[in-house]
Amino acid sequence: MIYDCLIAVAIAMLSGLVIVTFLVVLFEQNIIANHGYQHANEFLQQSLLYKIVVQGWVLLWVSVFFLWFWKNGGQTLGMRAWRLRIYTLDENQHMGYGRLFIRLVASLCGLGTLLVLFDFKNKQSLQDRIVGTEMLLLSKDENHHKSWR
């Protein structure tokens, strides 16, 4: 979780930089009405709409990071380092973006994983219970990218 958190923070910072730079350029070119503010930073800090736009943009890119890696290989970079991979409990069920999005929301920013500490029988996190997946520890050979399905 710590490895993936570091990557998510980096993605959040870069995506935030992109959207804020874009909004500042629009403000400075008078494409966005300045509403009496002289500097873009004052305007962006006072406008609830633009705060929501920036936060939504950042959340979108952090979510894309997790969803794309889970969909394409079943593991994020942090999971790969620890040889963990997501599998479906039912072979007939497809692991689509909708299901993975539910898994992302159910993880509660990592708090859902704490259920593993209290679930002595199944050792499943909250997000895995909700969407019907499980986390498996792979061997070194299975963790090699050529063995991905």
ZARONU-259609 format. One record per atom (N, C-alpha, C): x, y, z; residue in three letters; residue number from 1. Coordinates in nm, 3 decimals. Each point is the difference from the previous one (the first is absolute). Layout:
N
<<X,Y,Z>,"ALA",NUM>,
...
***
This chain:
149
<<0.082,-0.119,0.000>,"MET",1>,
<<-0.082,0.119,0.000>,"MET",1>,
<<0.087,0.126,0.000>,"MET",1>,
<<0.111,-0.006,0.070>,"ILE",2>,
<<0.086,0.118,0.008>,"ILE",2>,
<<0.062,0.030,-0.136>,"ILE",2>,
<<0.044,-0.102,-0.074>,"TYR",3>,
<<0.057,0.020,-0.132>,"TYR",3>,
<<-0.102,0.064,-0.093>,"TYR",3>,
<<-0.121,-0.054,0.000>,"ASP",4>,
<<-0.104,0.054,-0.087>,"ASP",4>,
<<-0.043,0.139,0.044>,"ASP",4>,
<<0.004,0.027,0.128>,"CYS",5>,
<<-0.034,0.132,0.052>,"CYS",5>,
<<0.101,0.104,-0.050>,"CYS",5>,
<<0.126,-0.036,0.000>,"LEU",6>,
<<0.102,0.092,-0.051>,"LEU",6>,
<<-0.021,0.031,-0.148>,"LEU",6>,
<<-0.035,-0.101,-0.077>,"ILE",7>,
<<-0.025,0.021,-0.142>,"ILE",7>,
<<-0.126,0.083,-0.019>,"ILE",7>,
<<-0.104,-0.027,0.079>,"ALA",8>,
<<-0.124,0.075,-0.010>,"ALA",8>,
<<0.022,0.147,0.036>,"ALA",8>,
<<0.083,0.027,0.099>,"VAL",9>,
<<0.031,0.139,0.037>,"VAL",9>,
<<0.074,0.069,-0.115>,"VAL",9>,
<<0.093,-0.069,-0.062>,"ALA",10>,
<<0.072,0.058,-0.114>,"ALA",10>,
<<-0.096,0.030,-0.115>,"ALA",10>,
<<-0.091,-0.092,-0.029>,"ILE",11>,
<<-0.099,0.022,-0.106>,"ILE",11>,
<<-0.091,0.117,0.036>,"ILE",11>,
<<-0.040,0.008,0.127>,"ALA",12>,
<<-0.084,0.111,0.044>,"ALA",12>,
<<0.072,0.133,-0.016>,"ALA",12>,
<<0.127,0.004,0.035>,"MET",13>,
<<0.077,0.124,-0.013>,"MET",13>,
<<0.015,0.042,-0.145>,"MET",13>,
<<0.033,-0.095,-0.087>,"LEU",14>,
<<0.016,0.032,-0.142>,"LEU",14>,
<<-0.131,0.041,-0.066>,"LEU",14>,
<<-0.108,-0.073,0.030>,"SER",15>,
<<-0.128,0.036,-0.059>,"SER",15>,
<<-0.049,0.133,0.055>,"SER",15>,
<<0.026,0.028,0.127>,"GLY",16>,
<<-0.035,0.130,0.057>,"GLY",16>,
<<0.078,0.112,-0.065>,"GLY",16>,
<<0.128,-0.024,-0.026>,"LEU",17>,
<<0.082,0.099,-0.068>,"LEU",17>,
<<-0.055,0.031,-0.138>,"LEU",17>,
<<-0.040,-0.102,-0.072>,"VAL",18>,
<<-0.052,0.019,-0.136>,"VAL",18>,
<<-0.129,0.083,0.002>,"VAL",18>,
<<-0.096,-0.036,0.085>,"ILE",19>,
<<-0.129,0.070,0.000>,"ILE",19>,
<<0.014,0.142,0.053>,"ILE",19>,
<<0.082,0.020,0.103>,"VAL",20>,
<<0.018,0.136,0.053>,"VAL",20>,
<<0.070,0.088,-0.103>,"VAL",20>,
<<0.102,-0.054,-0.066>,"THR",21>,
<<0.067,0.076,-0.106>,"THR",21>,
<<-0.098,0.037,-0.110>,"THR",21>,
<<-0.083,-0.093,-0.041>,"PHE",22>,
<<-0.100,0.024,-0.103>,"PHE",22>,
<<-0.097,0.110,0.044>,"PHE",22>,
<<-0.048,-0.006,0.124>,"LEU",23>,
<<-0.094,0.100,0.049>,"LEU",23>,
<<0.067,0.138,0.015>,"LEU",23>,
<<0.125,0.004,0.041>,"VAL",24>,
<<0.071,0.127,0.011>,"VAL",24>,
<<0.017,0.063,-0.138>,"VAL",24>,
<<0.035,-0.080,-0.099>,"VAL",25>,
<<0.013,0.053,-0.136>,"VAL",25>,
<<-0.134,0.055,-0.049>,"VAL",25>,
<<-0.108,-0.073,0.025>,"LEU",26>,
<<-0.133,0.049,-0.039>,"LEU",26>,
<<-0.035,0.130,0.073>,"LEU",26>,
<<0.037,0.010,0.127>,"PHE",27>,
<<-0.025,0.120,0.078>,"PHE",27>,
<<0.081,0.117,-0.054>,"PHE",27>,
<<0.127,-0.021,-0.024>,"GLU",28>,
<<0.088,0.107,-0.047>,"GLU",28>,
<<-0.037,0.048,-0.141>,"GLU",28>,
<<-0.057,-0.087,-0.081>,"GLN",29>,
<<-0.042,0.037,-0.135>,"GLN",29>,
<<-0.143,0.055,-0.002>,"GLN",29>,
<<-0.058,0.019,0.118>,"ASN",30>,
<<-0.137,0.051,0.016>,"ASN",30>,
<<-0.105,-0.088,-0.067>,"ASN",30>,
<<0.029,-0.127,-0.013>,"ILE",31>,
<<-0.099,-0.096,-0.050>,"ILE",31>,
<<-0.096,-0.036,0.113>,"ILE",31>,
<<0.053,-0.005,0.122>,"ILE",32>,
<<-0.082,-0.017,0.120>,"ILE",32>,
<<-0.019,0.140,0.058>,"ILE",32>,
<<-0.123,0.035,0.032>,"ALA",33>,
<<-0.028,0.130,0.060>,"ALA",33>,
<<0.070,0.010,0.136>,"ALA",33>,
<<0.064,0.114,0.025>,"ASN",34>,
<<0.080,0.012,0.122>,"ASN",34>,
<<-0.081,0.039,0.124>,"ASN",34>,
<<-0.121,0.042,-0.013>,"HIS",35>,
<<-0.090,0.033,0.111>,"HIS",35>,
<<0.067,0.096,0.101>,"HIS",35>,
<<0.079,0.094,-0.049>,"GLY",36>,
<<0.062,0.100,0.086>,"GLY",36>,
<<0.133,-0.040,0.061>,"GLY",36>,
<<0.044,-0.121,-0.022>,"TYR",37>,
<<0.129,-0.043,0.054>,"TYR",37>,
<<0.111,0.040,-0.096>,"TYR",37>,
<<0.114,0.042,0.058>,"GLN",38>,
<<0.112,0.042,-0.085>,"GLN",38>,
<<0.096,-0.115,-0.029>,"GLN",38>,
<<0.010,-0.095,0.090>,"HIS",39>,
<<0.093,-0.111,-0.017>,"HIS",39>,
<<-0.077,-0.132,-0.009>,"HIS",39>,
<<0.053,-0.089,-0.080>,"ALA",40>,
<<-0.066,-0.129,-0.022>,"ALA",40>,
<<-0.004,-0.083,0.128>,"ALA",40>,
<<0.103,0.007,0.083>,"ASN",41>,
<<0.001,-0.081,0.122>,"ASN",41>,
<<-0.110,0.042,0.096>,"ASN",41>,
<<-0.029,0.131,0.011>,"GLU",42>,
<<-0.111,0.045,0.083>,"GLU",42>,
<<-0.132,-0.054,-0.054>,"GLU",42>,
<<-0.015,0.010,-0.128>,"PHE",43>,
<<-0.124,-0.044,-0.065>,"PHE",43>,
<<-0.022,-0.151,0.020>,"PHE",43>,
<<0.103,-0.078,-0.023>,"LEU",44>,
<<-0.014,-0.146,0.011>,"LEU",44>,
<<-0.023,-0.043,0.145>,"LEU",44>,
<<0.055,0.071,0.096>,"GLN",45>,
<<-0.019,-0.034,0.140>,"GLN",45>,
<<-0.139,0.039,0.051>,"GLN",45>,
<<-0.060,0.101,-0.058>,"GLN",46>,
<<-0.130,0.049,0.047>,"GLN",46>,
<<-0.118,-0.062,-0.074>,"GLN",46>,
<<0.023,-0.054,-0.116>,"SER",47>,
<<-0.110,-0.054,-0.082>,"SER",47>,
<<-0.027,-0.146,0.035>,"SER",47>,
<<-0.117,-0.027,0.053>,"LEU",48>,
<<-0.038,-0.137,0.035>,"LEU",48>,
<<-0.009,-0.087,-0.124>,"LEU",48>,
<<-0.051,0.056,-0.109>,"LEU",49>,
<<-0.012,-0.077,-0.124>,"LEU",49>,
<<0.135,-0.050,-0.049>,"LEU",49>,
<<0.099,0.087,-0.001>,"TYR",50>,
<<0.131,-0.041,-0.051>,"TYR",50>,
<<0.073,-0.091,0.098>,"TYR",50>,
<<-0.027,0.013,0.129>,"LYS",51>,
<<0.056,-0.095,0.097>,"LYS",51>,
<<-0.055,-0.139,-0.027>,"LYS",51>,
<<-0.130,-0.007,-0.027>,"ILE",52>,
<<-0.062,-0.129,-0.030>,"ILE",52>,
<<0.054,-0.057,-0.131>,"ILE",52>,
<<0.021,0.086,-0.099>,"VAL",53>,
<<0.055,-0.045,-0.129>,"VAL",53>,
<<0.139,-0.058,0.020>,"VAL",53>,
<<0.084,0.070,0.075>,"VAL",54>,
<<0.137,-0.047,0.024>,"VAL",54>,
<<-0.001,-0.132,0.077>,"VAL",54>,
<<-0.077,-0.008,0.107>,"GLN",55>,
<<-0.006,-0.123,0.079>,"GLN",55>,
<<-0.057,-0.116,-0.080>,"GLN",55>,
<<-0.102,0.027,-0.080>,"GLY",56>,
<<-0.058,-0.105,-0.084>,"GLY",56>,
<<0.099,-0.051,-0.103>,"GLY",56>,
<<0.076,0.091,-0.060>,"TRP",57>,
<<0.102,-0.036,-0.099>,"TRP",57>,
<<0.108,-0.089,0.062>,"TRP",57>,
<<0.046,0.039,0.118>,"VAL",58>,
<<0.103,-0.077,0.069>,"VAL",58>,
<<-0.054,-0.138,0.039>,"VAL",58>,
<<-0.120,-0.005,0.054>,"LEU",59>,
<<-0.062,-0.127,0.037>,"LEU",59>,
<<-0.019,-0.091,-0.122>,"LEU",59>,
<<-0.035,0.060,-0.112>,"LEU",60>,
<<-0.016,-0.078,-0.123>,"LEU",60>,
<<0.129,-0.070,-0.038>,"LEU",60>,
<<0.111,0.073,0.002>,"TRP",61>,
<<0.127,-0.059,-0.043>,"TRP",61>,
<<0.055,-0.103,0.098>,"TRP",61>,
<<-0.022,0.022,0.128>,"VAL",62>,
<<0.043,-0.100,0.099>,"VAL",62>,
<<-0.084,-0.127,-0.018>,"VAL",62>,
<<-0.129,0.016,-0.024>,"SER",63>,
<<-0.088,-0.115,-0.024>,"SER",63>,
<<0.040,-0.074,-0.126>,"SER",63>,
<<0.034,0.074,-0.105>,"VAL",64>,
<<0.043,-0.062,-0.126>,"VAL",64>,
<<0.124,-0.085,0.023>,"VAL",64>,
<<0.091,0.048,0.083>,"PHE",65>,
<<0.121,-0.078,0.030>,"PHE",65>,
<<-0.036,-0.137,0.055>,"PHE",65>,
<<-0.083,-0.003,0.104>,"PHE",66>,
<<-0.036,-0.129,0.061>,"PHE",66>,
<<-0.081,-0.086,-0.096>,"PHE",66>,
<<-0.100,0.058,-0.063>,"LEU",67>,
<<-0.089,-0.078,-0.087>,"LEU",67>,
<<0.076,-0.058,-0.119>,"LEU",67>,
<<0.087,0.078,-0.061>,"TRP",68>,
<<0.071,-0.049,-0.117>,"TRP",68>,
<<0.093,-0.116,0.037>,"TRP",68>,
<<0.074,0.015,0.107>,"PHE",69>,
<<0.092,-0.107,0.040>,"PHE",69>,
<<-0.075,-0.125,0.045>,"PHE",69>,
<<-0.109,0.017,0.073>,"TRP",70>,
<<-0.078,-0.117,0.042>,"TRP",70>,
<<-0.059,-0.071,-0.120>,"TRP",70>,
<<-0.046,0.076,-0.099>,"LYS",71>,
<<-0.062,-0.060,-0.119>,"LYS",71>,
<<0.105,-0.066,-0.089>,"LYS",71>,
<<0.116,0.059,-0.012>,"ASN",72>,
<<0.105,-0.049,-0.089>,"ASN",72>,
<<0.112,-0.067,0.080>,"ASN",72>,
<<-0.026,-0.119,0.047>,"GLY",73>,
<<0.102,-0.076,0.072>,"GLY",73>,
<<-0.040,-0.037,0.141>,"GLY",73>,
<<-0.104,0.063,0.056>,"GLY",74>,
<<-0.047,-0.037,0.132>,"GLY",74>,
<<0.084,0.049,0.115>,"GLY",74>,
<<0.097,0.086,-0.027>,"GLN",75>,
<<0.085,0.049,0.108>,"GLN",75>,
<<0.055,0.138,-0.033>,"GLN",75>,
<<0.009,0.083,0.104>,"THR",76>,
<<0.064,0.130,-0.015>,"THR",76>,
<<0.151,-0.021,0.015>,"THR",76>,
<<0.076,0.108,-0.012>,"LEU",77>,
<<0.145,-0.012,0.014>,"LEU",77>,
<<0.039,-0.042,0.142>,"LEU",77>,
<<-0.069,0.053,0.100>,"GLY",78>,
<<0.028,-0.041,0.138>,"GLY",78>,
<<-0.036,-0.145,0.025>,"GLY",78>,
<<-0.111,-0.045,-0.058>,"MET",79>,
<<-0.040,-0.140,0.014>,"MET",79>,
<<0.100,-0.091,-0.070>,"MET",79>,
<<0.053,0.046,-0.110>,"ARG",80>,
<<0.098,-0.081,-0.074>,"ARG",80>,
<<0.128,-0.017,0.082>,"ARG",80>,
<<0.040,0.105,0.069>,"ALA",81>,
<<0.120,-0.009,0.084>,"ALA",81>,
<<-0.016,-0.104,0.111>,"ALA",81>,
<<-0.122,-0.016,0.050>,"TRP",82>,
<<-0.027,-0.096,0.107>,"TRP",82>,
<<-0.060,-0.129,-0.052>,"TRP",82>,
<<-0.003,-0.016,-0.135>,"ARG",83>,
<<-0.049,-0.121,-0.068>,"ARG",83>,
<<-0.146,-0.031,0.035>,"ARG",83>,
<<-0.082,0.104,0.009>,"LEU",84>,
<<-0.143,-0.017,0.026>,"LEU",84>,
<<-0.077,0.026,-0.128>,"LEU",84>,
<<-0.110,-0.073,-0.017>,"ARG",85>,
<<-0.082,0.018,-0.120>,"ARG",85>,
<<-0.146,-0.025,0.035>,"ARG",85>,
<<-0.088,0.074,-0.067>,"ILE",86>,
<<-0.144,-0.015,0.020>,"ILE",86>,
<<-0.051,-0.108,-0.095>,"ILE",86>,
<<-0.079,-0.091,0.054>,"TYR",87>,
<<-0.067,-0.103,-0.079>,"TYR",87>,
<<-0.147,0.001,0.034>,"TYR",87>,
<<-0.083,-0.041,-0.094>,"THR",88>,
<<-0.143,-0.014,0.028>,"THR",88>,
<<-0.023,-0.136,0.063>,"THR",88>,
<<-0.094,-0.006,0.093>,"LEU",89>,
<<-0.034,-0.126,0.064>,"LEU",89>,
<<-0.078,-0.090,-0.095>,"LEU",89>,
<<-0.079,0.063,-0.088>,"ASP",90>,
<<-0.079,-0.074,-0.098>,"ASP",90>,
<<0.064,0.016,-0.138>,"ASP",90>,
<<0.048,-0.107,-0.057>,"GLU",91>,
<<0.069,0.004,-0.129>,"GLU",91>,
<<-0.088,0.056,-0.112>,"GLU",91>,
<<-0.133,-0.013,0.014>,"ASN",92>,
<<-0.092,0.045,-0.104>,"ASN",92>,
<<-0.026,0.150,0.003>,"ASN",92>,
<<0.037,0.066,0.109>,"GLN",93>,
<<-0.023,0.143,0.012>,"GLN",93>,
<<0.116,0.076,-0.061>,"GLN",93>,
<<-0.035,0.105,-0.075>,"HIS",94>,
<<0.099,0.085,-0.064>,"HIS",94>,
<<0.039,0.113,0.096>,"HIS",94>,
<<0.126,0.033,0.006>,"MET",95>,
<<0.045,0.108,0.085>,"MET",95>,
<<0.006,0.128,-0.083>,"MET",95>,
<<-0.116,0.065,-0.016>,"GLY",96>,
<<-0.011,0.122,-0.079>,"GLY",96>,
<<0.025,0.124,0.083>,"GLY",96>,
<<0.001,0.114,-0.069>,"TYR",97>,
<<0.028,0.126,0.068>,"TYR",97>,
<<-0.106,0.035,0.103>,"TYR",97>,
<<-0.127,-0.034,-0.026>,"GLY",98>,
<<-0.106,0.028,0.097>,"GLY",98>,
<<0.023,-0.073,0.130>,"GLY",98>,
<<0.032,-0.126,-0.010>,"ARG",99>,
<<0.027,-0.082,0.118>,"ARG",99>,
<<0.125,0.048,0.073>,"ARG",99>,
<<0.101,0.036,-0.076>,"LEU",100>,
<<0.123,0.051,0.061>,"LEU",100>,
<<-0.022,0.136,0.066>,"LEU",100>,
<<-0.088,0.082,-0.058>,"PHE",101>,
<<-0.032,0.129,0.061>,"PHE",101>,
<<-0.068,-0.021,0.136>,"PHE",101>,
<<-0.091,-0.097,0.006>,"ILE",102>,
<<-0.065,-0.032,0.127>,"ILE",102>,
<<0.106,-0.046,0.101>,"ILE",102>,
<<0.098,-0.077,-0.047>,"ARG",103>,
<<0.109,-0.046,0.088>,"ARG",103>,
<<0.080,0.119,0.051>,"ARG",103>,
<<0.026,0.096,-0.086>,"LEU",104>,
<<0.076,0.119,0.038>,"LEU",104>,
<<-0.075,0.081,0.106>,"LEU",104>,
<<-0.128,0.021,-0.020>,"VAL",105>,
<<-0.080,0.076,0.096>,"VAL",105>,
<<-0.011,-0.076,0.132>,"VAL",105>,
<<-0.020,-0.132,-0.008>,"ALA",106>,
<<-0.014,-0.082,0.121>,"ALA",106>,
<<0.128,-0.010,0.081>,"ALA",106>,
<<0.113,0.030,-0.062>,"SER",107>,
<<0.125,-0.006,0.075>,"SER",107>,
<<0.010,0.111,0.104>,"SER",107>,
<<-0.080,0.103,-0.014>,"LEU",108>,
<<-0.004,0.111,0.097>,"LEU",108>,
<<0.139,0.058,0.025>,"LEU",108>,
<<0.072,0.026,-0.106>,"CYS",109>,
<<0.137,0.055,0.009>,"CYS",109>,
<<0.093,-0.089,0.081>,"CYS",109>,
<<-0.018,-0.129,-0.010>,"GLY",110>,
<<0.087,-0.095,0.068>,"GLY",110>,
<<-0.056,-0.054,0.130>,"GLY",110>,
<<-0.103,0.063,0.054>,"LEU",111>,
<<-0.056,-0.045,0.128>,"LEU",111>,
<<-0.068,-0.136,-0.014>,"LEU",111>,
<<-0.055,-0.030,-0.119>,"GLY",112>,
<<-0.064,-0.129,-0.021>,"GLY",112>,
<<0.096,-0.116,0.012>,"GLY",112>,
<<0.128,0.027,-0.021>,"THR",113>,
<<0.102,-0.104,0.010>,"THR",113>,
<<0.023,-0.042,0.145>,"THR",113>,
<<-0.033,0.086,0.095>,"LEU",114>,
<<0.020,-0.034,0.141>,"LEU",114>,
<<-0.088,-0.117,0.045>,"LEU",114>,
<<-0.106,-0.030,-0.076>,"LEU",115>,
<<-0.086,-0.113,0.034>,"LEU",115>,
<<0.079,-0.131,-0.003>,"LEU",115>,
<<0.107,-0.005,-0.077>,"VAL",116>,
<<0.083,-0.120,-0.007>,"VAL",116>,
<<0.055,-0.036,0.139>,"VAL",116>,
<<0.026,0.098,0.081>,"LEU",117>,
<<0.054,-0.024,0.134>,"LEU",117>,
<<-0.100,-0.068,0.092>,"LEU",117>,
<<-0.130,0.019,-0.028>,"PHE",118>,
<<-0.104,-0.054,0.088>,"PHE",118>,
<<-0.073,-0.120,-0.059>,"PHE",118>,
<<0.017,-0.025,-0.128>,"ASP",119>,
<<-0.065,-0.112,-0.067>,"ASP",119>,
<<0.096,-0.119,0.002>,"ASP",119>,
<<-0.003,-0.074,0.109>,"PHE",120>,
<<0.095,-0.109,0.018>,"PHE",120>,
<<-0.026,-0.117,-0.095>,"PHE",120>,
<<-0.126,-0.019,-0.036>,"LYS",121>,
<<-0.037,-0.115,-0.083>,"LYS",121>,
<<0.036,0.020,-0.146>,"LYS",121>,
<<-0.045,0.110,-0.061>,"ASN",122>,
<<0.018,0.019,-0.144>,"ASN",122>,
<<0.116,0.092,-0.037>,"ASN",122>,
<<0.040,0.086,0.094>,"LYS",123>,
<<0.106,0.099,-0.027>,"LYS",123>,
<<-0.030,0.083,-0.125>,"LYS",123>,
<<-0.125,0.050,-0.009>,"GLN",124>,
<<-0.040,0.083,-0.113>,"GLN",124>,
<<-0.026,0.142,0.046>,"GLN",124>,
<<0.035,0.095,-0.086>,"SER",125>,
<<-0.027,0.140,0.029>,"SER",125>,
<<-0.146,0.031,-0.033>,"SER",125>,
<<-0.045,0.117,0.043>,"LEU",126>,
<<-0.138,0.042,-0.026>,"LEU",126>,
<<-0.027,0.007,-0.149>,"LEU",126>,
<<0.091,0.060,-0.076>,"GLN",127>,
<<-0.021,0.015,-0.144>,"GLN",127>,
<<-0.003,-0.136,-0.071>,"GLN",127>,
<<0.078,-0.095,0.045>,"ASP",128>,
<<-0.001,-0.133,-0.061>,"ASP",128>,
<<-0.130,-0.073,0.032>,"ASP",128>,
<<-0.051,0.016,0.119>,"ARG",129>,
<<-0.127,-0.063,0.037>,"ARG",129>,
<<-0.115,0.055,-0.084>,"ARG",129>,
<<-0.001,0.132,-0.020>,"ILE",130>,
<<-0.111,0.064,-0.071>,"ILE",130>,
<<-0.004,-0.039,-0.147>,"ILE",130>,
<<0.114,-0.001,-0.067>,"VAL",131>,
<<0.000,-0.026,-0.144>,"VAL",131>,
<<0.033,-0.143,-0.038>,"VAL",131>,
<<0.028,-0.086,0.097>,"GLY",132>,
<<0.026,-0.140,-0.030>,"GLY",132>,
<<0.137,-0.026,-0.060>,"GLY",132>,
<<0.100,0.064,0.056>,"THR",133>,
<<0.138,-0.022,-0.044>,"THR",133>,
<<0.082,-0.045,0.120>,"THR",133>,
<<0.120,-0.044,-0.029>,"GLU",134>,
<<0.093,-0.032,0.108>,"GLU",134>,
<<0.140,0.037,-0.043>,"GLU",134>,
<<0.083,0.023,0.099>,"MET",135>,
<<0.138,0.036,-0.023>,"MET",135>,
<<0.084,-0.125,0.020>,"MET",135>,
<<0.080,-0.033,-0.100>,"LEU",136>,
<<0.084,-0.119,0.009>,"LEU",136>,
<<0.148,0.040,-0.002>,"LEU",136>,
<<0.078,-0.074,0.074>,"LEU",137>,
<<0.145,0.019,0.000>,"LEU",137>,
<<0.057,-0.088,-0.111>,"LEU",137>,
<<0.071,0.062,-0.092>,"LEU",138>,
<<0.055,-0.071,-0.116>,"LEU",138>,
<<0.143,-0.046,0.027>,"LEU",138>,
<<0.040,-0.104,-0.071>,"SER",139>,
<<0.140,-0.039,0.004>,"SER",139>,
<<0.079,0.098,-0.087>,"SER",139>,
<<0.131,-0.007,0.007>,"LYS",140>,
<<0.082,0.090,-0.082>,"LYS",140>,
<<-0.024,-0.023,-0.149>,"LYS",140>,
<<-0.018,-0.125,-0.040>,"ASP",141>,
<<-0.026,-0.030,-0.141>,"ASP",141>,
<<-0.136,0.051,-0.044>,"ASP",141>,
<<-0.100,-0.016,0.084>,"GLU",142>,
<<-0.134,0.049,-0.034>,"GLU",142>,
<<-0.006,0.152,-0.005>,"GLU",142>,
<<0.085,0.065,0.074>,"ASN",143>,
<<-0.002,0.147,0.006>,"ASN",143>,
<<0.069,0.062,-0.120>,"ASN",143>,
<<0.072,-0.076,-0.078>,"HIS",144>,
<<0.068,0.050,-0.118>,"HIS",144>,
<<-0.105,0.046,-0.101>,"HIS",144>,
<<0.021,0.116,-0.063>,"HIS",145>,
<<-0.103,0.058,-0.088>,"HIS",145>,
<<-0.034,-0.088,-0.121>,"HIS",145>,
<<0.088,-0.091,-0.038>,"LYS",146>,
<<-0.030,-0.086,-0.115>,"LYS",146>,
<<-0.106,-0.106,0.034>,"LYS",146>,
<<-0.021,-0.025,0.130>,"SER",147>,
<<-0.100,-0.099,0.038>,"SER",147>,
<<-0.137,0.062,0.027>,"SER",147>,
<<-0.013,0.131,-0.020>,"TRP",148>,
<<-0.129,0.064,0.016>,"TRP",148>,
<<-0.095,-0.046,-0.108>,"TRP",148>,
<<-0.127,-0.010,0.035>,"ARG",149>,
<<-0.101,-0.038,-0.100>,"ARG",149>,
<<-0.058,0.122,-0.064>,"ARG",149>,
***
